[in-house]
Amino acid sequence: MRKLIPALLALSFLSACQSEMTASAPTGALKTPGAPIAFVAVEGPQGDVARKFESVLAQEAQKRGFSVVGAADAGSALRVKTYLDAYKGDDGTPGFAWVMDTSDNGKTRSARIKGAAALPGARSADLNALDEAAMRQIAQMSLNDLVRQMSEPAPASE
C-alpha cells in the first residue's frame, strides 16, 4: 500500500471529479448484463468503512446489470480489487483517489480503472470521512468506466 500512496497522491491535483482508464488486456468477451462480479478486497479504509464501501459497490454493480457474488464464490467472475486514499488538495479541499484492478482469472490484471474526486463538502481528507454520498460517487464513476471499457470492442489482431 505504501508504494501505491504516492501514485494516488499524484492524482491530487485534480480539482473536479475525473476518472481515467487504462488496460493491459481488454475484457472484451465479458458482457455486463448478468455478468458475475466479485469485490475481493477494498484496501485503504479500515473496518466498517471498508465494509460499507464494498456494500455500496455491490449495490451500484447490480444497478448496472452485474450479478454480484462473494469473493469466496468468485469462480469465473470478474474479480475487482479496490484501493482508496484520501488527500488534501493545494487549496485545502479534501478529496479521494481510487484505483480498481480487475482480473478475469485472479492472477492477471485485465483492466485498471482510476480516478480522483475533490469533495468540498467532506469533513476532512481522511478515509474515515468517506461518507455514503462520497462512496456512492466513487462507485458510480468507477463502475461506469468499467462498463464502458467492457462494452468497447476488443482490438483487432493483426
C-alpha positions as protocol buffer text, in pm:
chain_id: "A"
residue {
  index: 1
  type: MET
  ca { x: 0 y: 0 z: 0 }
}
residue {
  index: 2
  type: ARG
  ca { x: 291 y: 236 z: 76 }
}
residue {
  index: 3
  type: LYS
  ca { x: 407 y: 216 z: -287 }
}
residue {
  index: 4
  type: LEU
  ca { x: 56 y: 296 z: -406 }
}
residue {
  index: 5
  type: ILE
  ca { x: 9 y: 610 z: -195 }
}
residue {
  index: 6
  type: PRO
  ca { x: 250 y: 830 z: -399 }
}
residue {
  index: 7
  type: ALA
  ca { x: 74 y: 726 z: -718 }
}
residue {
  index: 8
  type: LEU
  ca { x: -263 y: 807 z: -570 }
}
residue {
  index: 9
  type: LEU
  ca { x: -139 y: 1137 z: -430 }
}
residue {
  index: 10
  type: ALA
  ca { x: -19 y: 1231 z: -777 }
}
residue {
  index: 11
  type: LEU
  ca { x: -386 y: 1246 z: -870 }
}
residue {
  index: 12
  type: SER
  ca { x: -445 y: 1512 z: -604 }
}
residue {
  index: 13
  type: PHE
  ca { x: -403 y: 1799 z: -848 }
}
residue {
  index: 14
  type: LEU
  ca { x: -743 y: 1715 z: -989 }
}
residue {
  index: 15
  type: SER
  ca { x: -992 y: 1971 z: -866 }
}
residue {
  index: 16
  type: ALA
  ca { x: -1305 y: 1823 z: -1019 }
}
residue {
  index: 17
  type: CYS
  ca { x: -1444 y: 1472 z: -1048 }
}
residue {
  index: 18
  type: GLN
  ca { x: -1239 y: 1291 z: -1306 }
}
residue {
  index: 19
  type: SER
  ca { x: -1173 y: 934 z: -1393 }
}
residue {
  index: 20
  type: GLU
  ca { x: -945 y: 763 z: -1639 }
}
residue {
  index: 21
  type: MET
  ca { x: -898 y: 412 z: -1764 }
}
residue {
  index: 22
  type: THR
  ca { x: -601 y: 205 z: -1864 }
}
residue {
  index: 23
  type: ALA
  ca { x: -599 y: -161 z: -1951 }
}
residue {
  index: 24
  type: SER
  ca { x: -332 y: -418 z: -2000 }
}
residue {
  index: 25
  type: ALA
  ca { x: -572 y: -663 z: -2164 }
}
residue {
  index: 26
  type: PRO
  ca { x: -931 y: -591 z: -2269 }
}
residue {
  index: 27
  type: THR
  ca { x: -1217 y: -777 z: -2108 }
}
residue {
  index: 28
  type: GLY
  ca { x: -1394 y: -771 z: -2447 }
}
residue {
  index: 29
  type: ALA
  ca { x: -1574 y: -1107 z: -2423 }
}
residue {
  index: 30
  type: LEU
  ca { x: -1737 y: -1025 z: -2090 }
}
residue {
  index: 31
  type: LYS
  ca { x: -2072 y: -853 z: -2130 }
}
residue {
  index: 32
  type: THR
  ca { x: -2236 y: -658 z: -1849 }
}
residue {
  index: 33
  type: PRO
  ca { x: -2593 y: -795 z: -1827 }
}
residue {
  index: 34
  type: GLY
  ca { x: -2583 y: -1070 z: -1569 }
}
residue {
  index: 35
  type: ALA
  ca { x: -2203 y: -1093 z: -1574 }
}
residue {
  index: 36
  type: PRO
  ca { x: -2076 y: -1217 z: -1238 }
}
residue {
  index: 37
  type: ILE
  ca { x: -1853 y: -978 z: -1045 }
}
residue {
  index: 38
  type: ALA
  ca { x: -1679 y: -1026 z: -710 }
}
residue {
  index: 39
  type: PHE
  ca { x: -1532 y: -749 z: -496 }
}
residue {
  index: 40
  type: VAL
  ca { x: -1238 y: -938 z: -347 }
}
residue {
  index: 41
  type: ALA
  ca { x: -1075 y: -657 z: -147 }
}
residue {
  index: 42
  type: VAL
  ca { x: -1108 y: -291 z: -53 }
}
residue {
  index: 43
  type: GLU
  ca { x: -775 y: -155 z: 66 }
}
residue {
  index: 44
  type: GLY
  ca { x: -723 y: 178 z: 238 }
}
residue {
  index: 45
  type: PRO
  ca { x: -1018 y: 228 z: 470 }
}
residue {
  index: 46
  type: GLN
  ca { x: -1044 y: 5 z: 772 }
}
residue {
  index: 47
  type: GLY
  ca { x: -1327 y: -195 z: 930 }
}
residue {
  index: 48
  type: ASP
  ca { x: -1676 y: -55 z: 892 }
}
residue {
  index: 49
  type: VAL
  ca { x: -1577 y: 198 z: 625 }
}
residue {
  index: 50
  type: ALA
  ca { x: -1432 y: -74 z: 401 }
}
residue {
  index: 51
  type: ARG
  ca { x: -1736 y: -300 z: 454 }
}
residue {
  index: 52
  type: LYS
  ca { x: -1977 y: -12 z: 381 }
}
residue {
  index: 53
  type: PHE
  ca { x: -1788 y: 79 z: 64 }
}
residue {
  index: 54
  type: GLU
  ca { x: -1798 y: -283 z: -53 }
}
residue {
  index: 55
  type: SER
  ca { x: -2174 y: -283 z: 6 }
}
residue {
  index: 56
  type: VAL
  ca { x: -2215 y: 38 z: -197 }
}
residue {
  index: 57
  type: LEU
  ca { x: -2003 y: -111 z: -478 }
}
residue {
  index: 58
  type: ALA
  ca { x: -2229 y: -418 z: -482 }
}
residue {
  index: 59
  type: GLN
  ca { x: -2546 y: -205 z: -498 }
}
residue {
  index: 60
  type: GLU
  ca { x: -2411 y: 7 z: -782 }
}
residue {
  index: 61
  type: ALA
  ca { x: -2285 y: -301 z: -970 }
}
residue {
  index: 62
  type: GLN
  ca { x: -2631 y: -458 z: -951 }
}
residue {
  index: 63
  type: LYS
  ca { x: -2783 y: -137 z: -1093 }
}
residue {
  index: 64
  type: ARG
  ca { x: -2552 y: -182 z: -1392 }
}
residue {
  index: 65
  type: GLY
  ca { x: -2663 y: -539 z: -1458 }
}
residue {
  index: 66
  type: PHE
  ca { x: -2387 y: -732 z: -1281 }
}
residue {
  index: 67
  type: SER
  ca { x: -2459 y: -1040 z: -1075 }
}
residue {
  index: 68
  type: VAL
  ca { x: -2261 y: -981 z: -754 }
}
residue {
  index: 69
  type: VAL
  ca { x: -2103 y: -1288 z: -595 }
}
residue {
  index: 70
  type: GLY
  ca { x: -1892 y: -1319 z: -283 }
}
residue {
  index: 71
  type: ALA
  ca { x: -1514 y: -1335 z: -304 }
}
residue {
  index: 72
  type: ALA
  ca { x: -1523 y: -1699 z: -190 }
}
residue {
  index: 73
  type: ASP
  ca { x: -1754 y: -1781 z: -483 }
}
residue {
  index: 74
  type: ALA
  ca { x: -1561 y: -1581 z: -746 }
}
residue {
  index: 75
  type: GLY
  ca { x: -1510 y: -1881 z: -979 }
}
residue {
  index: 76
  type: SER
  ca { x: -1539 y: -1733 z: -1331 }
}
residue {
  index: 77
  type: ALA
  ca { x: -1648 y: -1392 z: -1201 }
}
residue {
  index: 78
  type: LEU
  ca { x: -1465 y: -1072 z: -1281 }
}
residue {
  index: 79
  type: ARG
  ca { x: -1262 y: -1007 z: -966 }
}
residue {
  index: 80
  type: VAL
  ca { x: -1225 y: -647 z: -851 }
}
residue {
  index: 81
  type: LYS
  ca { x: -970 y: -519 z: -602 }
}
residue {
  index: 82
  type: THR
  ca { x: -1012 y: -156 z: -496 }
}
residue {
  index: 83
  type: TYR
  ca { x: -758 y: 80 z: -342 }
}
residue {
  index: 84
  type: LEU
  ca { x: -873 y: 406 z: -183 }
}
residue {
  index: 85
  type: ASP
  ca { x: -677 y: 701 z: -48 }
}
residue {
  index: 86
  type: ALA
  ca { x: -764 y: 1043 z: 87 }
}
residue {
  index: 87
  type: TYR
  ca { x: -578 y: 1361 z: 3 }
}
residue {
  index: 88
  type: LYS
  ca { x: -586 y: 1734 z: 68 }
}
residue {
  index: 89
  type: GLY
  ca { x: -559 y: 1950 z: -243 }
}
residue {
  index: 90
  type: ASP
  ca { x: -334 y: 2255 z: -266 }
}
residue {
  index: 91
  type: ASP
  ca { x: -634 y: 2471 z: -181 }
}
residue {
  index: 92
  type: GLY
  ca { x: -713 y: 2256 z: 124 }
}
residue {
  index: 93
  type: THR
  ca { x: -1011 y: 2084 z: -36 }
}
residue {
  index: 94
  type: PRO
  ca { x: -1036 y: 1720 z: 72 }
}
residue {
  index: 95
  type: GLY
  ca { x: -1067 y: 1454 z: -190 }
}
residue {
  index: 96
  type: PHE
  ca { x: -1044 y: 1084 z: -253 }
}
residue {
  index: 97
  type: ALA
  ca { x: -847 y: 888 z: -512 }
}
residue {
  index: 98
  type: TRP
  ca { x: -911 y: 530 z: -619 }
}
residue {
  index: 99
  type: VAL
  ca { x: -773 y: 251 z: -830 }
}
residue {
  index: 100
  type: MET
  ca { x: -975 y: -55 z: -931 }
}
residue {
  index: 101
  type: ASP
  ca { x: -787 y: -354 z: -1068 }
}
residue {
  index: 102
  type: THR
  ca { x: -992 y: -623 z: -1238 }
}
residue {
  index: 103
  type: SER
  ca { x: -892 y: -978 z: -1317 }
}
residue {
  index: 104
  type: ASP
  ca { x: -1069 y: -1248 z: -1513 }
}
residue {
  index: 105
  type: ASN
  ca { x: -861 y: -1528 z: -1361 }
}
residue {
  index: 106
  type: GLY
  ca { x: -745 y: -1392 z: -1023 }
}
residue {
  index: 107
  type: LYS
  ca { x: -385 y: -1365 z: -1141 }
}
residue {
  index: 108
  type: THR
  ca { x: -356 y: -1134 z: -1441 }
}
residue {
  index: 109
  type: ARG
  ca { x: -492 y: -780 z: -1435 }
}
residue {
  index: 110
  type: SER
  ca { x: -739 y: -734 z: -1718 }
}
residue {
  index: 111
  type: ALA
  ca { x: -819 y: -368 z: -1658 }
}
residue {
  index: 112
  type: ARG
  ca { x: -732 y: -75 z: -1434 }
}
residue {
  index: 113
  type: ILE
  ca { x: -981 y: 198 z: -1357 }
}
residue {
  index: 114
  type: LYS
  ca { x: -851 y: 500 z: -1167 }
}
residue {
  index: 115
  type: GLY
  ca { x: -971 y: 841 z: -1072 }
}
residue {
  index: 116
  type: ALA
  ca { x: -997 y: 1112 z: -813 }
}
residue {
  index: 117
  type: ALA
  ca { x: -1271 y: 1337 z: -686 }
}
residue {
  index: 118
  type: ALA
  ca { x: -1234 y: 1657 z: -487 }
}
residue {
  index: 119
  type: LEU
  ca { x: -1517 y: 1669 z: -236 }
}
residue {
  index: 120
  type: PRO
  ca { x: -1554 y: 2020 z: -93 }
}
residue {
  index: 121
  type: GLY
  ca { x: -1830 y: 1905 z: 145 }
}
residue {
  index: 122
  type: ALA
  ca { x: -1616 y: 1635 z: 308 }
}
residue {
  index: 123
  type: ARG
  ca { x: -1525 y: 1687 z: 674 }
}
residue {
  index: 124
  type: SER
  ca { x: -1156 y: 1616 z: 622 }
}
residue {
  index: 125
  type: ALA
  ca { x: -901 y: 1447 z: 398 }
}
residue {
  index: 126
  type: ASP
  ca { x: -925 y: 1121 z: 589 }
}
residue {
  index: 127
  type: LEU
  ca { x: -1069 y: 787 z: 482 }
}
residue {
  index: 128
  type: ASN
  ca { x: -1286 y: 794 z: 794 }
}
residue {
  index: 129
  type: ALA
  ca { x: -1456 y: 1100 z: 639 }
}
residue {
  index: 130
  type: LEU
  ca { x: -1567 y: 888 z: 343 }
}
residue {
  index: 131
  type: ASP
  ca { x: -1943 y: 913 z: 385 }
}
residue {
  index: 132
  type: GLU
  ca { x: -2206 y: 722 z: 189 }
}
residue {
  index: 133
  type: ALA
  ca { x: -2251 y: 1003 z: -66 }
}
residue {
  index: 134
  type: ALA
  ca { x: -1877 y: 1005 z: -142 }
}
residue {
  index: 135
  type: MET
  ca { x: -1870 y: 624 z: -155 }
}
residue {
  index: 136
  type: ARG
  ca { x: -2161 y: 620 z: -398 }
}
residue {
  index: 137
  type: GLN
  ca { x: -1997 y: 884 z: -619 }
}
residue {
  index: 138
  type: ILE
  ca { x: -1672 y: 685 z: -636 }
}
residue {
  index: 139
  type: ALA
  ca { x: -1858 y: 359 z: -702 }
}
residue {
  index: 140
  type: GLN
  ca { x: -2073 y: 513 z: -976 }
}
residue {
  index: 141
  type: MET
  ca { x: -1781 y: 676 z: -1156 }
}
residue {
  index: 142
  type: SER
  ca { x: -1556 y: 371 z: -1143 }
}
residue {
  index: 143
  type: LEU
  ca { x: -1826 y: 119 z: -1236 }
}
residue {
  index: 144
  type: ASN
  ca { x: -1949 y: 341 z: -1522 }
}
residue {
  index: 145
  type: ASP
  ca { x: -1591 y: 342 z: -1654 }
}
residue {
  index: 146
  type: LEU
  ca { x: -1567 y: -35 z: -1614 }
}
residue {
  index: 147
  type: VAL
  ca { x: -1893 y: -90 z: -1805 }
}
residue {
  index: 148
  type: ARG
  ca { x: -1778 y: 150 z: -2078 }
}
residue {
  index: 149
  type: GLN
  ca { x: -1448 y: -35 z: -2108 }
}
residue {
  index: 150
  type: MET
  ca { x: -1621 y: -374 z: -2117 }
}
residue {
  index: 151
  type: SER
  ca { x: -1855 y: -262 z: -2393 }
}
residue {
  index: 152
  type: GLU
  ca { x: -1573 y: -144 z: -2620 }
}
residue {
  index: 153
  type: PRO
  ca { x: -1483 y: -396 z: -2888 }
}
residue {
  index: 154
  type: ALA
  ca { x: -1156 y: -580 z: -2836 }
}
residue {
  index: 155
  type: PRO
  ca { x: -876 y: -452 z: -3059 }
}
residue {
  index: 156
  type: ALA
  ca { x: -844 y: -641 z: -3387 }
}
residue {
  index: 157
  type: SER
  ca { x: -546 y: -872 z: -3402 }
}
residue {
  index: 158
  type: GLU
  ca { x: -309 y: -818 z: -3690 }
}
